[in-house]
Amino acid sequence: MSESIAVALGERAYQVQVGAGLLDSDQLSTHVRGRHALIVTDANVAPLYLAKVQAALSEKTVQVSVLPAGEQEKNLQRFGELMAVLAAMGASRDVTVIALGGGVIGDLAGFAAACWMRGVRFVQLPTTLLAMVDSSVGGKTAVDLPSGKNLVGAFHQPAAVIADTRTLDTLPERELRAGLAEVVKYGAIVDAGFFAWLEAHVDALLLRDAKSLQHAIAVSCRHKAGIVVRDETEQGERMLLNFGHSFGHAIETEQGYGGLLHGEAVAVGMVLAARLSTSLGRAPAVDADRLQMLLNRFGLPTTVPGDLRAPALLERMRLDKKAVSGALRLILWRGIGRAEVARNIPDPALLLALS
């Protein structure tokens, strides 16, 4: 049985549907109101699920854009190509853009929808665990620049999120583990009870037990939805969702988006944030140990790749969107379930953490 989580944003409210077999239902067609639809997907996902989505929209005029897979494709060039596709198909303001894939496709297609004619309807069909629990919910859309992740983007909420958990059956093992990093994040920042549940269900989640995965996704989405409703444009509480991300984005950027996956980099970043919190006297070391152990049990990296240098990573962090006038704002914690925004962290402490 599927679960529904409301993102209660007034006139822009929408539902996040989580369950098995949702791509086989007629839900998608109810969210495409105009004549045109553009499906954006990638070369890995298209052979698996594109035909199902096209069949659900058989009465519409549908254009498909299949992009190469990978974070390195989330750039201004690909964004421009989507603009050209929308122009060529004569898309009017009632077009619906459909993102079928992981976080890269969702961010890119969402940004295209945000910009075409100053904003058109779009629907998220996440096919990775990371996208289901994080990037598909909340309306953040963006592309990367060589100098940093997600520096060009907009807040643009979807009309619906339909997360078919059966798509996780075909998800590569590494991608599944990377997605679990974002699941762990919710326990780390706001829900110590959920963190303990994850510690008790590592094996079930890695074995892709359907009930356990659906529960983990639904809990994560409820936390994300609640935070987004209270702070849609990241002026306060929503910044907590970036726990580990300032460090992680710096690693991804320094590696040219061709090293660690996003979730893997976030796993490293969360441990760095937890260890930094301990070194500053903000949190007990035992909680950082628990976090690192849980991430290790999920098969995730928890240390900075050996070829990266701390000063270079710190410079990358200064361009992070959470920095203000060059001063870093980091998400640290007081322990499991108690994240907070921290300012004025001294460079020596940051360099030591990055080392």
Order of alpha helices (4+ residues) and beta strands (2+ residues): beta-beta-alpha-beta-alpha-beta-alpha-beta-alpha-beta-beta-beta-beta-alpha-alpha-alpha-alpha-alpha-alpha-alpha-alpha-beta-beta-alpha
